[in-house]
Amino acid sequence: MNQTIEQLLSHYSVRAFKDKALTESEIRLLVESAQAASTSNFVQAYSIIGVSDKKIRRELAQIAGGMDYVETTGQFFVFTADLNRNKSIAESKGANPASLDTTEKWLVAVIDAALAAQNMAIAAESLGLGICYIGGIRNNIKQVSDLLEIPDHAMPLFGLTIGYPEQNSAPKPRMPYELVYHENRYQQKEEGLYQAYDETISKYYTDRTGGVRSETWTEQIAKGMEHATRLDMKDFIESKKLGLK
């Protein structure tokens, strides 16, 4: 156990921020921390769009489902899988970007962006700032892409709010080690292993909401599997000329 691990284990999402902008030096430090993340073959296939314009933030907040803290956070970052840059570089060097529209290249860009974002999140929390990932921008991914003027061969993946927390919270209990870790091969876990965790999560929701919500984790997962969402995603990805083969 050390300070870094203690910081990781104490993570929780923040959804109430002081309406106070991050400084330019804080933003630069966070972006440089993101850039220090591992990247496949050093392609660095992502871009980070910082959204400080309150009008644009307001539109993004509505797309995300009326999340007011997208508008009031210290800074809102949109992480983008970006192969447009690599395409431009290849063409400027007279190379044929034959790998550009492959699923593998698109996955590389998505993974690079996710690794960079998590680096930024950890850096932010080490500074006493709060964070929350915003997958809700994919509720209308074309509108977000148009709003942020993202070109072909690039696409917005998720947002990240970073700012000064209005209130403190506590980590949401994660699954037990035994349910997550597999040794040497994938092991189908027994249903009985979920029982204690279900009880833990039910109590967590009950305490947090004053009894308004008390569902178990497996109930939550089962309910979420019943309805397909964001069915426009495949067509959008293809429209951006990503993952075509």
GUDRENMAR-541314 format. One record per residue (C-alpha): residue in one letter; x, y negated, z. Coordinates in Angstrom, 1 decimal. Example, Ala and Ser with C-alpha at 12.3 -4.5 7.8 and 13.67 -1.06 7.14 Angstrom:
2
   type        X        Y        Z
      A     12.3      4.5      7.8
      S     13.7      1.1      7.1
// end
This chain:
245
   type        X        Y        Z
      M      0.0      0.0      0.0
      N      1.2     -3.5     -0.9
      Q     -0.2     -6.9     -1.6
      T     -0.8     -6.2     -5.3
      I     -2.8     -3.0     -4.6
      E     -4.7     -4.7     -1.8
      Q     -5.7     -7.4     -4.3
      L     -6.9     -4.8     -6.8
      L     -8.9     -2.8     -4.2
      S    -10.6     -6.0     -3.0
      H    -12.0     -7.0     -6.4
      Y    -15.6     -8.0     -6.7
      S    -17.5    -10.0     -9.4
      V    -18.3    -13.6     -8.6
      R    -21.5    -15.1    -10.0
      A    -21.6    -18.4     -8.2
      F    -18.9    -21.0     -8.9
      K    -18.2    -24.6     -7.9
      D    -18.7    -26.9    -10.9
      K    -15.0    -27.7    -11.0
      A    -12.9    -27.3    -14.2
      L     -9.6    -25.4    -14.1
      T     -6.6    -27.5    -14.7
      E     -4.6    -27.3    -18.0
      S     -1.7    -25.8    -16.1
      E     -4.0    -23.1    -14.5
      I     -5.4    -22.2    -17.9
      R     -1.9    -21.9    -19.4
      L     -0.7    -19.7    -16.5
      L     -3.7    -17.5    -17.0
      V     -3.3    -17.2    -20.7
      E      0.4    -16.4    -20.4
      S     -0.4    -13.8    -17.8
      A     -2.8    -12.2    -20.3
      Q     -0.1    -12.3    -22.9
      A      2.2    -10.3    -20.7
      A     -0.1     -7.2    -20.9
      S      1.0     -4.1    -22.9
      T      0.1     -4.3    -26.6
      S      0.2     -1.5    -29.2
      N      3.3     -1.7    -31.4
      F      3.6     -5.3    -30.3
      V      0.8     -6.4    -32.7
      Q     -0.9     -8.6    -30.1
      A     -4.1     -8.2    -32.1
      Y     -6.3    -10.5    -30.0
      S     -7.2    -14.2    -29.5
      I     -8.5    -16.0    -26.5
      I    -11.0    -18.8    -27.0
      G    -11.3    -21.1    -24.1
      V    -14.8    -22.8    -24.0
      S    -14.8    -26.1    -22.1
      D    -17.6    -27.7    -24.1
      K    -20.7    -27.6    -21.8
      K    -23.1    -27.6    -24.8
      I    -21.4    -24.5    -26.2
      R    -21.3    -22.9    -22.8
      R    -25.0    -23.6    -22.3
      E    -25.8    -21.7    -25.6
      L    -23.5    -18.8    -24.6
      A    -25.1    -18.7    -21.2
      Q    -28.6    -18.3    -22.8
      I    -27.4    -15.7    -25.2
      A    -25.9    -13.7    -22.2
      G    -29.3    -13.7    -20.5
      G    -29.6    -17.0    -18.8
      M    -26.4    -16.7    -16.8
      D    -26.0    -20.2    -15.4
      Y    -22.5    -19.5    -14.0
      V    -21.2    -19.2    -17.6
      E    -21.9    -22.9    -17.8
      T    -20.6    -24.0    -14.4
      T    -17.5    -21.8    -14.0
      G    -14.0    -23.4    -14.0
      Q    -13.3    -22.1    -17.5
      F    -15.1    -19.6    -19.8
      F    -12.8    -17.4    -22.0
      V    -14.0    -15.3    -24.9
      F    -11.7    -12.4    -25.8
      T    -11.6    -11.6    -29.5
      A    -10.3     -8.6    -31.3
      D     -8.3    -10.4    -34.0
      L     -6.9     -8.8    -37.1
      N     -7.4    -12.0    -39.2
      R     -4.0    -13.2    -38.0
      N     -2.3    -10.0    -39.0
      K     -3.9    -10.1    -42.4
      S     -2.7    -13.6    -43.0
      I      0.8    -12.7    -41.9
      A      0.9     -9.6    -44.2
      E     -0.4    -11.6    -47.2
      S      2.2    -14.4    -46.6
      K      4.9    -11.8    -46.7
      G      3.6    -10.2    -49.9
      A      2.5     -7.0    -48.1
      N     -0.6     -5.1    -48.8
      P     -2.7     -4.9    -45.6
      A     -4.0     -1.4    -46.4
      S     -4.6     -0.5    -42.7
      L     -6.6     -3.6    -42.0
      D    -10.1     -2.1    -42.2
      T     -9.4      1.2    -40.5
      T    -11.1      2.3    -37.3
      E     -7.7      2.9    -35.7
      K     -6.6     -0.7    -36.3
      W     -9.9     -2.0    -35.0
      L     -9.5      0.1    -31.8
      V     -6.0     -1.2    -31.3
      A     -7.3     -4.8    -31.4
      V    -10.1     -3.9    -28.9
      I     -7.7     -2.2    -26.5
      D     -5.2     -5.0    -26.8
      A     -7.9     -7.6    -25.9
      A     -9.1     -5.5    -23.0
      L     -5.7     -5.1    -21.5
      A     -5.0     -8.8    -21.9
      A     -8.3     -9.7    -20.2
      Q     -7.6     -7.5    -17.2
      N     -4.2     -9.1    -16.8
      M     -5.8    -12.5    -16.7
      A     -8.5    -11.3    -14.2
      I     -5.8    -10.0    -11.8
      A     -3.8    -13.1    -12.2
      A     -6.8    -15.3    -11.4
      E     -7.7    -13.3     -8.3
      S     -4.2    -13.6     -7.1
      L     -4.6    -17.4     -7.2
      G     -7.8    -17.2     -5.1
      L    -10.1    -17.7     -8.1
      G    -13.1    -15.6     -8.8
      I    -14.0    -13.8    -12.1
      C    -16.8    -12.0    -13.8
      Y    -16.8    -10.2    -17.2
      I    -19.7    -11.2    -19.5
      G    -20.6     -8.5    -21.9
      G    -23.9    -10.3    -22.4
      I    -22.4    -12.4    -25.2
      R    -23.0     -9.2    -27.4
      N    -26.8     -9.7    -27.0
      N    -26.5    -11.8    -30.1
      I    -23.0    -11.2    -31.3
      K    -23.5    -12.8    -34.7
      Q    -24.7    -16.1    -33.1
      V    -21.7    -16.1    -30.9
      S    -19.4    -15.4    -33.8
      D    -20.9    -18.3    -35.8
      L    -20.9    -20.6    -32.8
      L    -17.2    -20.1    -32.2
      E    -16.4    -20.0    -35.9
      I    -14.7    -16.6    -35.8
      P    -13.6    -15.5    -39.2
      D    -13.8    -12.1    -40.9
      H    -11.5     -9.4    -39.6
      A    -12.1    -10.7    -36.0
      M    -15.0    -10.4    -33.6
      P    -15.9    -11.6    -30.1
      L    -15.9     -8.7    -27.5
      F    -16.8    -10.2    -24.1
      G    -16.5    -13.3    -22.0
      L    -14.6    -13.9    -18.8
      T    -15.7    -16.5    -16.3
      I    -12.9    -17.8    -14.0
      G    -13.4    -20.4    -11.4
      Y    -13.6    -21.4     -7.7
      P    -16.0    -19.1     -5.9
      E    -19.0    -20.7     -4.2
      Q    -19.3    -17.8     -1.9
      N    -17.4    -14.6     -0.9
      S    -18.7    -11.1     -1.3
      A    -17.4     -7.5     -0.9
      P    -16.3     -4.8     -3.4
      K    -19.0     -2.6     -4.8
      P    -18.2      1.0     -3.8
      R    -16.6      2.9     -6.7
      M    -17.0      6.6     -7.4
      P    -15.0      9.0     -5.2
      Y    -11.5     10.0     -6.5
      E    -12.7     13.5     -7.1
      L    -15.3     12.4     -9.6
      V    -12.9     10.4    -11.7
      Y     -9.6     12.2    -11.6
      H     -9.1     15.4    -13.7
      E     -5.9     17.5    -13.5
      N     -4.5     18.8    -16.8
      R     -7.9     19.3    -18.5
      Y    -11.4     17.8    -18.4
      Q    -13.4     19.3    -15.6
      Q    -17.2     19.2    -15.6
      K    -18.1     17.9    -12.1
      E    -20.8     19.6    -10.0
      E    -24.0     17.7     -9.4
      G    -23.6     18.1     -5.7
      L    -20.5     15.9     -5.7
      Y    -22.7     12.9     -6.6
      Q    -24.9     13.2     -3.5
      A    -22.8     11.4     -1.0
      Y    -22.0      8.6     -3.6
      D    -25.7      8.2     -4.3
      E    -26.3      7.7     -0.6
      T    -23.5      5.1     -0.4
      I    -24.8      3.1     -3.4
      S    -28.4      3.3     -2.3
      K    -27.4      1.8      1.1
      Y    -25.2     -0.8     -0.7
      Y    -28.1     -2.0     -2.8
      T    -30.5     -1.9      0.1
      D    -28.3     -4.0      2.3
      R    -27.4     -6.5     -0.5
      T    -30.9     -7.1     -1.6
      G    -32.7     -6.8      1.7
      G    -34.5     -3.7      0.5
      V    -35.6     -5.0     -2.8
      R    -33.4     -2.6     -4.6
      S    -32.4      0.9     -3.3
      E    -31.8      3.1     -6.4
      T    -29.0      5.6     -6.4
      W    -26.1      5.5     -8.8
      T    -27.3      8.5    -10.8
      E    -30.8      7.0    -11.1
      Q    -29.2      3.8    -12.4
      I    -27.2      5.8    -15.0
      A    -30.1      7.9    -16.1
      K    -32.3      4.9    -16.6
      G    -29.6      3.1    -18.6
      M    -29.3      6.1    -20.9
      E    -33.0      6.1    -21.9
      H    -32.9      2.9    -24.0
      A    -30.5      2.1    -26.8
      T    -29.4     -1.5    -26.9
      R    -27.6     -3.9    -29.3
      L    -28.3     -1.7    -32.3
      D    -27.0     -4.5    -34.5
      M    -23.4     -3.8    -33.4
      K    -22.4     -1.3    -36.1
      D    -23.7     -3.5    -39.0
      F    -22.0     -6.5    -37.4
      I    -18.7     -4.8    -37.1
      E    -18.9     -3.7    -40.7
      S    -19.9     -7.2    -41.8
      K    -16.7     -8.5    -40.3
      K    -14.8     -6.0    -42.4
      L    -13.6     -4.0    -39.3
      G    -13.5     -0.2    -38.8
      L    -14.8      0.6    -42.3
      K    -12.7      3.7    -42.7
// end
